[in-house]
Amino acid sequence: MGAIADRLARIQAGDDPQMLARMPSGYAILGKYQPDPVRGACMLLPDPVVPSPNDLIPPDRAQFFADLVLLGDAILEVTGAERINYLVLCNQVPELHGHCIPRFASEDPALRLQGPFEAYDFGSARVADALGADQELHGDLAHALQHLLAERDAF
Protein backbone atom coordinates (compact mmCIF):
# COMPACT_ATOMS: atom_id res chain seq x y z
CA MET A 1 0.00 0.00 0.00
CA GLY A 2 1.06 3.58 -0.59
CA ALA A 3 0.99 6.55 1.75
CA ILE A 4 -2.55 7.63 0.83
CA ALA A 5 -3.92 4.08 1.08
CA ASP A 6 -2.22 3.70 4.47
CA ARG A 7 -3.73 6.96 5.68
CA LEU A 8 -7.17 5.94 4.41
CA ALA A 9 -6.90 2.67 6.33
CA ARG A 10 -6.09 4.58 9.55
CA ILE A 11 -9.04 6.92 8.97
CA GLN A 12 -11.43 4.01 8.35
CA ALA A 13 -10.15 2.31 11.51
CA GLY A 14 -10.94 5.48 13.48
CA ASP A 15 -7.25 6.03 14.16
CA ASP A 16 -6.61 9.45 12.61
CA PRO A 17 -7.43 12.48 14.74
CA GLN A 18 -6.71 14.85 11.82
CA MET A 19 -9.83 13.61 9.94
CA LEU A 20 -12.27 16.49 9.49
CA ALA A 21 -15.22 15.00 7.61
CA ARG A 22 -16.46 12.18 5.45
CA MET A 23 -17.30 13.67 2.08
CA PRO A 24 -19.05 12.02 -0.87
CA SER A 25 -15.72 11.39 -2.65
CA GLY A 26 -13.55 10.56 0.37
CA TYR A 27 -12.18 12.16 3.51
CA ALA A 28 -11.13 15.72 4.33
CA ILE A 29 -8.17 15.91 6.70
CA LEU A 30 -6.05 18.57 8.30
CA GLY A 31 -2.76 18.46 6.43
CA LYS A 32 0.11 16.70 8.19
CA TYR A 33 2.35 19.78 8.03
CA GLN A 34 1.25 23.27 8.97
CA PRO A 35 3.76 25.99 8.01
CA ASP A 36 2.80 29.01 10.14
CA PRO A 37 2.24 31.39 7.19
CA VAL A 38 -0.31 29.00 5.61
CA ARG A 39 -1.84 27.42 8.72
CA GLY A 40 -5.04 25.61 7.82
CA ALA A 41 -3.60 23.49 5.00
CA CYS A 42 -5.89 20.51 4.35
CA MET A 43 -6.16 17.53 2.03
CA LEU A 44 -8.88 15.49 0.40
CA LEU A 45 -8.22 11.75 0.14
CA PRO A 46 -10.44 9.76 -2.21
CA ASP A 47 -12.19 6.57 -1.21
CA PRO A 48 -11.34 4.31 -2.91
CA VAL A 49 -7.74 5.25 -3.66
CA VAL A 50 -6.85 5.59 -7.34
CA PRO A 51 -3.59 6.64 -9.03
CA SER A 52 -4.89 9.91 -10.52
CA PRO A 53 -8.09 11.82 -11.33
CA ASN A 54 -7.92 10.32 -14.81
CA ASP A 55 -8.63 6.91 -13.23
CA LEU A 56 -12.02 8.08 -11.95
CA ILE A 57 -15.17 7.76 -14.02
CA PRO A 58 -16.54 11.20 -14.99
CA PRO A 59 -19.18 11.51 -12.21
CA ASP A 60 -16.64 10.48 -9.53
CA ARG A 61 -14.08 12.87 -11.01
CA ALA A 62 -16.58 15.74 -10.83
CA GLN A 63 -17.47 14.81 -7.25
CA PHE A 64 -13.82 14.76 -6.14
CA PHE A 65 -13.16 18.23 -7.51
CA ALA A 66 -16.46 19.61 -6.18
CA ASP A 67 -15.53 18.26 -2.74
CA LEU A 68 -12.02 19.73 -3.01
CA VAL A 69 -13.44 23.19 -3.69
CA LEU A 70 -15.98 22.80 -0.86
CA LEU A 71 -13.06 22.00 1.46
CA GLY A 72 -11.47 25.22 0.21
CA ASP A 73 -14.70 27.09 1.03
CA ALA A 74 -14.49 25.83 4.61
CA ILE A 75 -10.85 26.89 4.91
CA LEU A 76 -11.66 30.37 3.58
CA GLU A 77 -14.51 30.72 6.06
CA VAL A 78 -12.47 29.59 9.06
CA THR A 79 -9.06 31.12 8.39
CA GLY A 80 -9.94 34.38 6.64
CA ALA A 81 -7.48 33.48 3.87
CA GLU A 82 -7.40 35.61 0.76
CA ARG A 83 -7.53 32.60 -1.58
CA ILE A 84 -6.89 28.86 -1.75
CA ASN A 85 -4.21 27.16 -3.82
CA TYR A 86 -5.57 23.83 -5.08
CA LEU A 87 -2.97 21.23 -6.00
CA VAL A 88 -3.40 17.72 -7.36
CA LEU A 89 0.07 16.49 -8.18
CA CYS A 90 0.31 12.69 -7.73
CA ASN A 91 4.06 12.76 -8.51
CA GLN A 92 5.93 11.98 -5.30
CA VAL A 93 2.94 10.08 -3.91
CA PRO A 94 1.36 8.37 -6.95
CA GLU A 95 -2.10 8.11 -5.41
CA LEU A 96 -4.79 10.72 -5.92
CA HIS A 97 -5.03 13.35 -3.20
CA GLY A 98 -5.83 17.03 -3.33
CA HIS A 99 -4.19 19.82 -1.34
CA CYS A 100 -6.02 22.98 -0.27
CA ILE A 101 -3.48 25.54 0.89
CA PRO A 102 -4.74 28.86 2.26
CA ARG A 103 -2.89 31.96 1.12
CA PHE A 104 -2.95 35.14 3.14
CA ALA A 105 -2.41 38.84 2.45
CA SER A 106 0.00 38.84 5.41
CA GLU A 107 2.49 36.53 3.64
CA ASP A 108 5.81 37.90 2.42
CA PRO A 109 4.92 39.40 -1.01
CA ALA A 110 7.74 37.53 -2.77
CA LEU A 111 6.61 34.20 -1.28
CA ARG A 112 2.96 34.84 -2.20
CA LEU A 113 3.97 34.78 -5.87
CA GLN A 114 5.31 31.23 -5.52
CA GLY A 115 3.45 27.98 -5.19
CA PRO A 116 3.06 26.92 -1.56
CA PHE A 117 5.49 24.01 -1.81
CA GLU A 118 8.11 26.27 -3.38
CA ALA A 119 7.56 29.09 -0.89
CA TYR A 120 7.50 27.01 2.30
CA ASP A 121 9.36 23.96 3.56
CA PHE A 122 6.41 21.74 4.45
CA GLY A 123 8.67 18.83 5.40
CA SER A 124 10.22 20.76 8.28
CA ALA A 125 7.02 22.56 9.31
CA ARG A 126 5.15 21.87 12.51
CA VAL A 127 3.16 18.62 12.44
CA ALA A 128 -0.59 19.15 12.81
CA ASP A 129 -2.05 18.24 16.19
CA ALA A 130 -5.85 18.11 16.23
CA LEU A 131 -5.81 17.09 19.89
CA GLY A 132 -3.48 19.91 20.95
CA ALA A 133 -2.26 23.07 19.23
CA ASP A 134 -4.71 22.73 16.32
CA GLN A 135 -7.76 21.62 18.29
CA GLU A 136 -9.72 24.85 17.75
CA LEU A 137 -8.75 25.07 14.06
CA HIS A 138 -9.69 21.42 13.56
CA GLY A 139 -13.06 21.85 15.28
CA ASP A 140 -13.86 25.01 13.36
CA LEU A 141 -12.97 23.38 10.03
CA ALA A 142 -14.99 20.24 10.82
CA HIS A 143 -18.00 22.37 11.81
CA ALA A 144 -17.74 24.56 8.70
CA LEU A 145 -17.48 21.48 6.47
CA GLN A 146 -20.54 19.85 8.03
CA HIS A 147 -22.51 23.07 7.53
CA LEU A 148 -21.38 23.45 3.90
CA LEU A 149 -22.10 19.78 3.13
CA ALA A 150 -25.60 20.13 4.60
CA GLU A 151 -26.21 23.28 2.54
CA ARG A 152 -25.03 21.57 -0.64
CA ASP A 153 -27.19 18.51 0.07
CA ALA A 154 -30.23 20.79 0.46
CA PHE A 155 -29.99 21.78 -3.22
TAJO-V923739 format. One record per pair of residues at least 24 apart in sequence whose C-alpha atoms are under 8 Angstrom apart, sorted by sequence separation. I is the first residue (numbers start at 1). J is the second residue. If there is no record, write none. Layout:
I:J + I:J
This chain:
44:68 + 80:104 + 81:105 + 76:102 + 44:71 + 75:102 + 72:100 + 42:71 + 71:100 + 68:98 + 72:102 + 85:115 + 85:116 + 68:100 + 25:60 + 40:75 + 8:45 + 25:63 + 26:64 + 52:90 + 8:47 + 24:63 + 25:64 + 40:79 + 51:90 + 24:64 + 4:45 + 25:67 + 52:94 + 24:67 + 28:71 + 51:94 + 52:95 + 53:96 + 5:49 + 23:67 + 51:95 + 52:96 + 4:49 + 50:95 + 51:96 + 49:95 + 50:96 + 49:96 + 46:96 + 45:96 + 46:97 + 45:97 + 44:97 + 45:98 + 43:97 + 44:98 + 43:98 + 44:99 + 43:99 + 42:99 + 43:100 + 41:99 + 42:100 + 41:100 + 42:101 + 78:137 + 41:101 + 40:101 + 41:102 + 40:102 + 78:140 + 38:101 + 39:102 + 78:141 + 38:102 + 38:103 + 37:103 + 38:104 + 75:141 + 78:144 + 37:104 + 74:141 + 77:144 + 37:106 + 37:107 + 74:144 + 74:145 + 71:145 + 74:148 + 70:145 + 70:148 + 70:149 + 35:120 + 35:121 + 35:122 + 34:122 + 4:93 + 33:122 + 36:125 + 3:93 + 5:95 + 33:123 + 35:125 + 36:126 + 2:93 + 4:95 + 33:124 + 34:125 + 35:126 + 2:94 + 3:95 + 4:96 + 33:125 + 34:126 + 2:95 + 4:97 + 33:126 + 34:127 + 33:127 + 34:128 + 32:127 + 33:128 + 32:128 + 31:128 + 40:137 + 30:128 + 30:130 + 30:138 + 18:128 + 18:129 + 18:130 + 17:130 + 17:131 + 20:138 + 20:139 + 18:138 + 20:141 + 21:142 + 20:142 + 21:145 + 20:145 + 21:146 + 23:149
